[in-house]
Amino acid sequence: MSQLKKPTIKNPDLVAAMAEFKKQQSVQTEKEMLDAIAAASFIAPITLQNKLNEVEPDENGQRHMEASLMAVSNKDGVKFFPAFTDWLEFLKWKNDPDADTMVITFDQYCGILLKQGVDVSGIVINPAETNIVIRKEKMAEMKGVSLEAEQPQEAPKKNNILPLFGCEKVTNPEVIVAADRLRRENNEPARNNMFEAMRKARFVAPVLMEVPKEVKAGEKVNAQAEFIMLNHEGGKYMPLFTSLSELQKWNGAPDCKAVPMSMANYVAMLSDPKSTAAGIVLDPFTMGLAFSKEQAMNIQPRLAMRDIDSTPEGMEDDLKAYFAENADVKKAYIDGVKANNTDGFVVVLELENENNVREIADHVAKAINKYGSCVVAPISSPIGKKVLERKTAFYEA
């Protein structure tokens, strides 16, 4: 909301004290950090109940608006108020310069959290990076007051999320580092670096899918999946999670399956004329980095066939040498492509087991990287079928 002046506060003493505590945790560094926290003012994200231009001024010409502090949940469903030492730290968490925020002191946080019946467990300072958690029990201790005993509450419902197809092994450190750089620099090189990391990544997607209870060895399973979308910034967005643990931070998620997905898969779904998605959002409960449908479509290279009479000297020999050591490759084809108007090559593979295509594709791309950009695809893919119509195999086991 651009009508509200953005906070300009900074907390250099607190930032230094937290860094020292992270570096060397001791009674002394903790005391210095807590003293700095007690004296600090923070930037807090808020949700406005109405817009400024919708509020009638009072007799003094003042407009009074209702707002509530925004809370976040950890993977166990425990809620905290996010608190930020400065505007840059806020933008690392939510890259939205027009977000609604307010300045709040530590004493004001205590006044809210130390009341009976509040279901928020404390504050988390700079959650995108430093991630210092101060629970309300510690806050009461710092204020020298007793925390009133509360009625025991029912534990948050654990999400029933079933990981499939190895998605519990999915991690994306390169994407997380690239996203942090994009937030800090927000320029074309950082954006290109982010898109490159996303193109190479596999993400975790929540889906509603019925899987047969019994599957015989070697039996092919066909299951229809409905991809879950989230409301974000007034539209429906497809969520991309960098890991299973990020998906599990969704407090109140429906019972669902978790499956691995590539950026190409998301782009294919967004390209469907029936798609109602407004875009994609990366780690919506922590990072919250969103891309419109048009931006997301540009992340994945747009491929067009390109006629070639020959390949660079040594390229086919290098590929044949690798394929000869890999019994999974039965046939291989090469053709020319343009990826976002850049000349490159596509290597199409007929494999014994197409589940291994990603691992083999990574090796192939590295083996021939010196010859130019390369796309690797199985023969069952749309581009694979096009190449089979145009070319004969240059390798056959």
C-alpha positions as CSV (number, residue, x, y, z in Angstrom):
1,M,0.0,0.0,0.0
2,S,2.0,3.0,-1.3
3,Q,0.1,5.7,0.7
4,L,1.8,4.6,3.9
5,K,5.3,5.9,4.6
6,K,7.8,3.1,4.8
7,P,9.7,2.7,8.1
8,T,13.3,3.9,8.1
9,I,14.4,2.4,11.4
10,K,17.7,0.5,11.8
11,N,19.1,-1.5,14.7
12,P,22.9,-1.7,14.2
13,D,23.5,-2.6,17.8
14,L,21.0,-5.4,17.8
15,V,22.2,-6.7,14.5
16,A,25.8,-6.8,15.8
17,A,24.7,-8.5,19.1
18,M,22.7,-11.2,17.2
19,A,25.7,-11.9,14.9
20,E,28.0,-12.2,17.9
21,F,25.5,-14.5,19.7
22,K,25.3,-16.7,16.5
23,K,29.1,-16.8,16.3
24,Q,29.7,-17.6,20.0
25,Q,26.8,-18.6,22.2
26,S,27.5,-17.8,25.8
27,V,25.7,-16.3,28.8
28,Q,27.4,-13.0,28.1
29,T,26.5,-12.8,24.4
30,E,22.9,-13.9,25.1
31,K,22.6,-11.2,27.7
32,E,23.9,-8.5,25.4
33,M,21.6,-9.7,22.6
34,L,18.5,-9.7,24.9
35,D,19.3,-6.2,26.3
36,A,19.5,-5.0,22.7
37,I,16.2,-6.7,21.8
38,A,14.5,-5.1,24.9
39,A,15.6,-1.6,23.7
40,A,14.7,-2.1,20.0
41,S,11.8,-1.1,17.7
42,F,10.9,-3.5,14.9
43,I,9.2,-3.5,11.6
44,A,6.1,-5.8,11.7
45,P,4.0,-6.9,8.7
46,I,0.3,-6.2,9.2
47,T,-3.0,-6.9,7.6
48,L,-5.2,-3.9,7.1
49,Q,-9.0,-4.4,7.6
50,N,-9.7,-1.5,5.2
51,K,-8.0,0.8,2.8
52,L,-7.0,4.4,3.6
53,N,-9.3,5.9,1.0
54,E,-12.2,4.0,2.3
55,V,-12.0,5.5,5.8
56,E,-13.9,8.6,6.7
57,P,-11.9,11.3,8.6
58,D,-13.1,12.2,12.1
59,E,-13.9,15.7,13.3
60,N,-10.1,16.4,13.6
61,G,-9.5,15.2,10.0
62,Q,-7.7,12.0,11.2
63,R,-8.3,8.7,9.6
64,H,-8.3,5.7,11.9
65,M,-7.6,2.3,10.4
66,E,-7.8,-1.2,11.9
67,A,-4.9,-3.5,11.5
68,S,-3.7,-6.9,12.8
69,L,-0.2,-8.3,13.2
70,M,0.6,-11.0,10.7
71,A,1.8,-14.3,12.2
72,V,3.8,-17.2,10.6
73,S,3.8,-20.8,11.5
74,N,6.8,-23.2,11.8
75,K,6.6,-26.8,10.5
76,D,4.9,-27.9,13.8
77,G,2.1,-25.4,13.4
78,V,3.4,-23.1,16.2
79,K,2.8,-19.4,15.5
80,F,5.1,-16.5,15.9
81,F,5.1,-12.8,15.0
82,P,7.9,-12.0,12.5
83,A,9.9,-8.9,13.6
84,F,12.5,-7.2,11.4
85,T,15.4,-5.0,12.4
86,D,15.3,-2.9,9.2
87,W,13.6,-2.6,5.8
88,L,16.2,-4.7,4.0
89,E,15.7,-7.7,6.3
90,F,11.9,-7.4,5.7
91,L,12.5,-7.4,1.9
92,K,14.6,-10.6,2.2
93,W,11.6,-12.2,3.7
94,K,8.9,-10.7,1.5
95,N,10.1,-9.0,-1.7
96,D,7.2,-6.5,-1.7
97,P,8.1,-2.8,-1.3
98,D,4.4,-1.9,-1.1
99,A,3.6,-4.3,1.8
100,D,1.7,-2.9,4.8
101,T,3.9,-2.6,7.9
102,M,4.1,-0.8,11.2
103,V,6.8,0.0,13.7
104,I,6.4,-1.8,17.1
105,T,8.6,-1.9,20.2
106,F,9.6,-4.9,22.2
107,D,7.4,-3.7,25.1
108,Q,4.4,-3.5,22.8
109,Y,5.0,-7.1,21.6
110,C,5.1,-8.1,25.3
111,G,1.9,-6.3,26.0
112,I,0.2,-8.3,23.2
113,L,1.8,-11.7,23.8
114,L,1.7,-11.9,27.6
115,K,-2.1,-11.7,27.7
116,Q,-3.9,-14.9,28.4
117,G,-5.6,-16.6,25.5
118,V,-3.1,-15.4,22.8
119,D,-2.3,-18.4,20.6
120,V,1.0,-16.9,19.3
121,S,4.1,-18.3,21.0
122,G,6.5,-15.4,20.6
123,I,8.5,-13.4,18.0
124,V,11.0,-14.5,15.4
125,I,13.5,-11.8,14.5
126,N,14.7,-11.6,10.8
127,P,13.3,-15.1,9.9
128,A,14.8,-15.1,6.4
129,E,18.3,-15.0,7.7
130,T,19.3,-14.6,11.4
131,N,16.1,-16.4,12.6
132,I,16.3,-15.6,16.3
133,V,13.3,-16.9,18.2
134,I,12.2,-15.3,21.5
135,R,9.3,-17.3,23.1
136,K,6.9,-15.5,25.3
137,E,8.2,-17.4,28.4
138,K,11.5,-15.7,27.8
139,M,9.7,-12.4,27.2
140,A,8.0,-12.7,30.5
141,E,11.3,-13.4,32.2
142,M,12.9,-10.3,30.6
143,K,10.0,-8.1,31.8
144,G,10.1,-9.7,35.3
145,V,6.5,-10.9,35.3
146,S,4.9,-14.2,35.6
147,L,3.2,-15.8,32.6
148,E,-0.3,-16.6,33.5
149,A,-1.1,-20.3,33.2
150,E,-3.3,-21.0,30.3
151,Q,-5.8,-23.8,29.7
152,P,-4.1,-26.6,27.8
153,Q,-4.9,-26.4,24.1
154,E,-5.3,-29.1,21.6
155,A,-2.1,-29.7,19.7
156,P,-2.1,-28.5,16.1
157,K,-3.2,-31.1,13.6
158,K,-0.2,-32.6,11.9
159,N,-0.4,-32.4,8.2
160,N,-1.0,-35.8,6.5
161,I,1.3,-35.3,3.6
162,L,2.5,-38.5,1.8
163,P,5.8,-38.1,-0.1
164,L,6.0,-40.0,-3.4
165,F,8.7,-40.7,-6.0
166,G,11.6,-39.6,-3.8
167,C,10.5,-36.1,-3.2
168,E,11.7,-36.3,0.4
169,K,15.3,-36.2,-1.0
170,V,14.6,-32.9,-2.9
171,T,16.7,-30.0,-1.7
172,N,17.5,-26.8,-3.6
173,P,20.3,-24.9,-2.0
174,E,21.2,-23.2,-5.3
175,V,17.6,-21.9,-5.7
176,I,17.6,-20.5,-2.1
177,V,21.0,-18.8,-2.6
178,A,19.9,-17.4,-6.0
179,A,16.6,-16.1,-4.5
180,D,18.5,-14.3,-1.7
181,R,20.7,-12.7,-4.3
182,L,17.7,-11.6,-6.3
183,R,16.1,-10.0,-3.3
184,R,19.4,-8.1,-2.4
185,E,20.3,-7.0,-5.9
186,N,17.0,-7.1,-7.9
187,N,18.8,-6.6,-11.3
188,E,19.0,-8.5,-14.6
189,P,22.0,-10.7,-13.8
190,A,20.5,-11.7,-10.5
191,R,17.2,-12.5,-12.3
192,N,18.9,-14.6,-14.9
193,N,20.8,-16.4,-12.3
194,M,17.6,-17.2,-10.4
195,F,15.9,-18.4,-13.6
196,E,18.9,-20.7,-14.4
197,A,18.7,-22.2,-10.9
198,M,15.0,-22.8,-11.2
199,R,15.4,-24.4,-14.7
200,K,17.8,-27.0,-13.2
201,A,15.8,-27.6,-10.0
202,R,13.2,-30.1,-9.0
203,F,10.5,-28.8,-6.7
204,V,8.0,-30.4,-4.4
205,A,4.3,-30.0,-5.4
206,P,1.2,-30.8,-3.3
207,V,-1.3,-32.8,-5.2
208,L,-4.6,-34.6,-4.7
209,M,-4.2,-38.1,-6.1
210,E,-5.5,-41.6,-5.6
211,V,-2.8,-44.2,-5.6
212,P,-3.6,-47.9,-5.8
213,K,-3.1,-49.6,-2.4
214,E,-1.3,-52.6,-4.0
215,V,1.1,-52.4,-6.9
216,K,2.8,-55.4,-8.3
217,A,6.5,-55.2,-9.1
218,G,7.1,-53.8,-12.6
219,E,3.5,-52.8,-13.0
220,K,2.9,-49.4,-14.5
221,V,0.7,-47.1,-12.4
222,N,-1.5,-44.5,-13.9
223,A,-2.9,-41.9,-11.5
224,Q,-4.8,-38.7,-12.1
225,A,-3.3,-35.8,-10.1
226,E,-5.0,-32.5,-9.2
227,F,-2.5,-29.8,-8.4
228,I,-3.3,-27.7,-5.4
229,M,-3.2,-23.9,-5.8
230,L,-3.0,-21.2,-3.1
231,N,-4.5,-17.7,-2.8
232,H,-1.7,-15.2,-3.1
233,E,-1.9,-11.5,-3.7
234,G,-5.5,-11.7,-4.8
235,G,-5.0,-14.6,-7.3
236,K,-4.6,-18.3,-7.5
237,Y,-0.9,-19.3,-7.7
238,M,0.8,-22.7,-8.1
239,P,3.1,-23.3,-5.1
240,L,6.7,-24.5,-5.6
241,F,8.4,-25.9,-2.5
242,T,12.1,-26.2,-2.4
243,S,11.9,-29.2,-0.1
244,L,9.4,-31.4,1.7
245,S,10.1,-29.6,5.0
246,E,9.0,-26.4,3.4
247,L,5.7,-27.9,2.3
248,Q,5.2,-29.3,5.8
249,K,5.2,-25.7,7.1
250,W,1.8,-25.3,5.6
251,N,-0.4,-25.1,8.7
252,G,-3.8,-26.5,7.8
253,A,-2.7,-28.2,4.6
254,P,-5.2,-30.7,3.2
255,D,-4.4,-34.4,3.2
256,C,-2.4,-34.7,0.0
257,K,0.5,-36.3,-1.8
258,A,3.8,-34.6,-2.5
259,V,5.5,-35.2,-5.8
260,P,8.7,-33.9,-7.5
261,M,8.2,-31.5,-10.4
262,S,10.5,-29.7,-12.8
263,M,10.1,-26.1,-14.0
264,A,9.2,-27.5,-17.4
265,N,6.3,-29.3,-15.8
266,Y,5.0,-26.1,-14.3
267,V,5.4,-24.2,-17.5
268,A,3.5,-26.9,-19.4
269,M,0.6,-26.6,-16.9
270,L,0.6,-22.8,-17.1
271,S,0.5,-23.1,-20.9
272,D,-2.7,-25.1,-20.8
273,P,-5.5,-22.8,-22.0
274,K,-7.7,-24.3,-19.3
275,S,-5.3,-23.2,-16.5
276,T,-6.7,-20.6,-14.1
277,A,-3.3,-20.0,-12.3
278,A,-2.1,-16.4,-12.1
279,G,1.5,-17.5,-11.7
280,I,3.8,-19.4,-9.3
281,V,5.0,-18.7,-5.8
282,L,8.2,-20.2,-4.3
283,D,8.0,-21.4,-0.7
284,P,4.9,-19.3,0.1
285,F,5.2,-19.7,3.9
286,T,8.7,-18.5,4.2
287,M,10.3,-17.0,1.0
288,G,7.0,-16.0,-0.7
289,L,8.8,-15.2,-4.0
290,A,6.0,-14.9,-6.7
291,F,6.2,-14.7,-10.5
292,S,3.3,-13.9,-12.8
293,K,2.2,-16.3,-15.4
294,E,4.1,-14.4,-18.1
295,Q,7.3,-14.2,-16.0
296,A,7.1,-18.0,-15.2
297,M,6.6,-18.8,-18.9
298,N,9.9,-17.0,-19.6
299,I,11.8,-19.0,-17.0
300,Q,11.8,-22.1,-19.1
301,P,13.6,-21.8,-22.5
302,R,11.3,-21.7,-25.5
303,L,12.5,-24.3,-27.9
304,A,12.2,-24.3,-31.6
305,M,13.7,-26.8,-34.0
306,R,16.8,-25.8,-36.0
307,D,18.1,-27.5,-39.1
308,I,21.7,-28.7,-38.8
309,D,23.9,-30.5,-41.4
310,S,26.5,-31.6,-39.0
311,T,27.6,-31.5,-35.4
312,P,30.8,-30.0,-33.9
313,E,33.9,-32.3,-34.3
314,G,34.2,-34.6,-31.4
315,M,30.7,-34.2,-30.0
316,E,29.3,-37.5,-31.2
317,D,32.4,-39.4,-30.2
318,D,32.2,-38.0,-26.6
319,L,28.6,-39.0,-26.4
320,K,29.2,-42.5,-27.8
321,A,32.0,-43.0,-25.3
322,Y,29.6,-42.2,-22.4
323,F,26.7,-44.2,-23.8
324,A,28.9,-47.3,-24.3
325,E,29.5,-47.3,-20.5
326,N,25.8,-46.9,-19.7
327,A,23.6,-49.9,-20.5
328,D,20.5,-47.9,-20.0
329,V,20.9,-46.0,-23.2
330,K,19.5,-48.0,-26.2
331,K,19.5,-45.3,-28.9
332,A,20.5,-41.6,-29.2
333,Y,19.7,-38.9,-31.7
334,I,21.0,-35.3,-32.2
335,D,19.2,-32.3,-33.7
336,G,19.5,-28.6,-33.6
337,V,17.3,-26.3,-31.5
338,K,16.9,-22.6,-30.7
339,A,16.4,-21.9,-27.0
340,N,15.1,-18.4,-26.4
341,N,16.7,-17.5,-29.8
342,T,20.1,-19.0,-28.9
343,D,21.4,-21.8,-31.1
344,G,21.9,-25.1,-29.3
345,F,21.5,-28.9,-29.6
346,V,19.0,-31.4,-28.4
347,V,20.0,-35.0,-27.6
348,V,17.1,-37.4,-27.6
349,L,17.5,-40.7,-25.8
350,E,15.7,-44.1,-25.9
351,L,16.3,-45.6,-22.5
352,E,15.7,-48.9,-20.9
353,N,14.2,-47.1,-17.9
354,E,13.0,-43.5,-18.4
355,N,13.0,-42.9,-14.7
356,N,16.8,-42.5,-15.0
357,V,16.5,-39.7,-17.6
358,R,17.4,-36.9,-15.2
359,E,20.6,-38.5,-13.9
360,I,21.7,-39.4,-17.5
361,A,20.7,-36.0,-18.8
362,D,22.9,-34.3,-16.2
363,H,25.9,-36.4,-17.3
364,V,25.2,-35.8,-21.0
365,A,24.9,-32.0,-20.6
366,K,28.2,-31.9,-18.7
367,A,29.9,-34.1,-21.3
368,I,29.1,-31.9,-24.2
369,N,28.8,-28.5,-22.6
370,K,32.0,-27.3,-24.4
371,Y,30.1,-27.7,-27.7
372,G,27.3,-25.3,-26.8
373,S,24.0,-25.3,-24.9
374,C,22.3,-28.6,-24.9
375,V,18.8,-30.0,-24.1
376,V,18.4,-33.7,-23.2
377,A,15.0,-35.3,-23.6
378,P,13.5,-38.9,-23.8
379,I,11.9,-40.1,-27.0
380,S,8.5,-40.0,-25.4
381,S,8.6,-36.3,-24.9
382,P,7.0,-33.9,-27.4
383,I,10.4,-32.7,-28.7
384,G,11.7,-36.2,-28.7
385,K,8.9,-37.2,-31.1
386,K,9.7,-34.3,-33.4
387,V,13.4,-35.3,-33.5
388,L,12.5,-38.9,-34.4
389,E,10.6,-37.6,-37.4
390,R,13.6,-35.7,-38.6
391,K,16.7,-37.7,-37.7
392,T,18.1,-41.2,-37.5
393,A,20.0,-42.6,-34.5
394,F,23.7,-41.7,-34.4
395,Y,24.2,-44.3,-31.6
396,E,22.6,-47.7,-31.1
397,A,23.6,-50.2,-28.4
